[in-house]
Amino acid sequence: MNFTVLIPARMSSTRLPDKPLADLGGKPMVVRVAERVAGIGARQVVVAADDPRILAACEAHGVKALMTRADHPSGSDRLAEACVALGLDGDDIVVNVQGDEPLIDPALVRSCAELLARRPECAVATAAHAIEDEADFRNPNVVKVVCDAEGRALYFSRAPIPWWRDGSAPGQAALPPVPAWRHIGLYAYRAATLRRFPTLSPAPLEQTESLEQLRILWHGDRIAVFEAAQAPAAGVDTPEDLARVRRVFTG
């Protein structure tokens, strides 16, 4: 199976400026991410950068990178540009690994690529893990997904879904008797889908929930969902996150 890993990296971050270049044990974060997934059998691992400093840092550590426009509204748009630059199209599989996840499970990345390769009726594959804590189930920052009998996403929401009608107190969601799934923001795309994504009109549901993946479902494509055994390691969004991850690399 051939697939490409693309790592979008942008310098602008409100909570953590210059995040891709944050030092983790002597190497920039984006380099650590690329090295993390280098051994999973991808045809190529490429950083899609929006700043020459990211490009220079990658080149200094032997990581393939290319420049993309700085004004993309989303990471998906940046990846679409990278697909064009790399000549990826059709059923070529592209896995989007975020540039702020230096502890991502490499096996999970490959599992998403393999799932999409096995599901020709799907345009995208993603991942989820079972929710075991009611607070997470109720938390709007924890995105939930419900699937059909074939493991394809029916809907993503910040709301607690599925809602247990007979077990939840008024106004208070309880974990349902069937598994509730937390969405993991890792995606494998068919390159043709990724290149088409910026041309699709934003979906009303996407805008309401502030969940970009709903655009895929709104326009009629299917998303396969890999059931992970456990939650992945958290990414880096804040200075506190950075300090936590630095301890992993420095011991």
C-alpha positions in Angstrom: 0.0 0.0 0.0 1.3 3.4 -1.0 0.4 6.5 1.0 1.9 9.9 1.7 2.0 11.6 5.1 1.5 15.4 4.9 2.2 17.6 8.0 0.7 21.1 7.8 2.7 23.5 9.8 2.0 27.2 10.3 3.8 29.8 12.4 0.7 31.7 13.6 -0.6 30.5 16.9 -2.4 32.7 19.4 -1.6 30.6 22.4 1.9 29.4 21.4 3.7 31.6 18.8 6.2 29.9 16.5 4.9 26.5 17.7 6.4 24.4 14.8 9.9 25.5 15.8 9.5 25.0 19.6 12.5 23.1 20.9 11.9 19.5 22.0 15.2 17.9 23.1 17.3 19.8 20.6 15.0 19.5 17.6 12.0 21.6 16.4 8.6 20.2 17.1 7.7 19.8 13.5 10.8 17.7 12.9 9.9 15.5 15.8 6.5 14.9 14.3 8.0 14.0 10.9 10.6 11.6 12.6 7.8 10.0 14.6 6.0 8.8 11.5 9.1 8.2 9.3 9.1 4.4 9.9 5.5 3.5 9.2 6.0 2.6 5.5 4.8 5.8 3.9 6.1 6.6 0.4 7.0 10.0 1.6 6.6 12.3 4.7 6.3 15.9 3.7 5.9 19.1 5.8 3.6 21.7 4.2 5.0 24.9 5.6 3.7 28.5 5.5 7.0 30.2 6.6 10.6 30.0 5.2 11.8 29.4 8.8 9.9 26.1 9.0 11.3 25.1 5.6 14.8 25.9 6.7 14.4 23.9 10.0 13.1 20.9 8.1 15.9 21.0 5.5 18.5 21.3 8.3 17.3 18.0 9.8 16.8 16.1 6.5 13.0 16.4 6.5 11.3 16.9 3.2 9.2 20.1 3.1 7.5 22.5 0.7 6.2 26.0 0.9 2.5 26.7 0.7 0.6 30.0 0.9 0.3 31.7 4.2 -3.3 32.8 3.8 -5.1 29.4 3.7 -8.3 29.4 5.8 -7.8 25.8 7.0 -5.2 23.0 7.2 -7.2 21.1 4.5 -6.7 23.9 2.1 -3.0 23.9 2.8 -2.9 20.1 2.2 -4.8 20.5 -1.1 -2.1 22.9 -2.4 0.5 20.4 -1.3 -1.2 17.6 -3.2 -1.1 19.7 -6.4 2.6 20.5 -5.8 3.4 16.8 -5.3 1.3 15.6 -8.2 -1.0 13.5 -6.0 -4.4 12.8 -7.4 -7.1 10.2 -7.8 -7.0 7.3 -5.3 -3.6 8.3 -3.9 -3.9 8.2 -0.1 -2.8 11.1 1.9 -2.7 11.1 5.7 -2.9 14.4 7.5 -0.8 14.4 10.7 -0.9 17.7 12.6 2.4 19.4 13.2 1.8 19.8 16.9 1.5 16.1 17.8 5.0 14.9 18.4 3.7 11.9 20.5 1.2 10.6 18.0 1.0 6.8 17.7 2.6 5.8 14.4 0.5 2.7 14.3 -2.6 4.7 14.4 -1.5 6.8 11.4 -0.9 3.6 9.4 -4.2 2.1 10.5 -6.1 5.0 9.1 -4.3 4.7 5.8 -5.0 1.0 5.7 -8.6 1.4 6.5 -9.1 3.8 3.6 -7.3 1.5 1.3 -9.8 -1.3 2.3 -12.9 0.9 1.9 -13.2 2.0 -1.8 -16.6 3.5 -1.2 -15.2 6.0 1.3 -13.4 9.2 0.5 -11.9 9.7 4.0 -10.9 7.6 7.0 -10.5 8.9 10.5 -10.4 7.4 14.0 -12.2 7.3 17.3 -12.0 5.8 20.8 -14.6 4.8 23.3 -15.7 7.4 25.9 -15.7 6.1 29.4 -16.1 9.3 31.4 -19.4 11.2 31.6 -17.7 14.5 31.9 -16.0 13.9 28.5 -19.3 12.8 27.1 -20.9 16.2 28.1 -17.9 18.3 27.2 -18.5 20.3 24.0 -14.7 20.4 23.4 -14.8 16.6 23.1 -16.1 15.8 19.6 -18.3 12.8 19.3 -19.1 10.6 16.3 -21.8 8.0 15.6 -21.4 5.4 12.9 -23.6 3.1 10.8 -23.4 -0.7 10.8 -20.4 -0.6 8.4 -18.3 1.6 10.6 -19.0 4.8 8.5 -19.6 8.1 10.2 -23.2 9.2 10.3 -22.6 12.5 12.2 -20.1 14.4 14.3 -21.1 16.7 17.1 -20.0 18.6 20.1 -23.2 17.5 21.8 -23.5 14.2 23.7 -24.5 11.7 21.1 -26.1 9.2 21.1 -28.6 10.7 23.6 -29.9 8.0 26.0 -33.5 9.0 26.2 -34.5 6.6 29.0 -31.4 6.9 31.1 -30.5 10.6 31.1 -32.0 13.0 33.6 -33.6 16.1 32.3 -30.8 18.4 30.9 -28.1 15.9 32.0 -26.6 13.4 29.6 -25.6 10.0 30.8 -23.3 7.5 29.0 -25.6 5.4 26.9 -25.7 1.6 27.0 -24.2 1.5 23.5 -20.6 2.7 23.1 -20.1 6.5 22.7 -17.1 7.4 20.6 -14.7 10.4 20.8 -13.4 11.5 17.5 -9.7 11.6 17.0 -8.6 14.4 14.6 -6.5 12.2 12.3 -7.5 11.9 8.7 -6.6 9.8 5.7 -7.9 11.2 2.4 -8.1 10.2 -1.2 -6.0 12.9 -2.9 -8.9 13.7 -5.4 -11.1 14.4 -2.4 -8.5 16.6 -0.7 -7.9 18.6 -3.9 -11.7 19.1 -4.3 -12.3 20.1 -0.7 -11.5 23.8 -1.0 -14.0 24.1 -3.9 -16.9 22.7 -1.8 -19.2 25.3 -0.2 -19.1 25.3 3.6 -22.0 23.3 5.1 -24.5 24.9 7.4 -24.0 22.0 9.9 -20.2 22.6 9.7 -20.7 26.3 10.5 -23.1 25.5 13.3 -20.9 22.9 15.0 -17.6 24.4 13.9 -16.5 21.0 12.7 -14.9 21.0 9.2 -15.4 17.3 8.7 -19.1 17.8 8.4 -18.5 19.4 5.0 -17.5 16.0 3.7 -20.7 14.3 4.9 -22.9 17.3 3.8 -21.6 16.9 0.2 -22.3 13.2 0.1 -19.0 11.5 0.7 -18.5 8.8 3.2 -16.0 8.7 6.1 -14.7 5.3 7.5 -14.0 5.3 11.2 -11.2 3.2 12.8 -11.9 2.2 16.3 -8.7 2.8 18.4 -8.2 0.8 21.6 -7.3 3.9 23.6 -7.0 7.7 23.5 -3.9 9.1 21.7 -1.4 11.3 23.5 -2.5 14.9 23.7 -1.0 17.4 21.2 0.6 20.8 22.0 -1.7 23.8 22.2 -0.5 25.7 25.2 2.7 26.5 27.1 1.7 24.0 29.7 1.4 21.3 27.0 4.8 22.2 25.7 6.4 21.8 29.1 4.7 18.4 29.5 6.0 17.2 26.1 9.5 18.6 26.7 9.8 16.4 29.8 9.2 13.3 27.6 12.1 14.3 25.2 14.5 15.4 27.9 13.7 12.8 30.6 
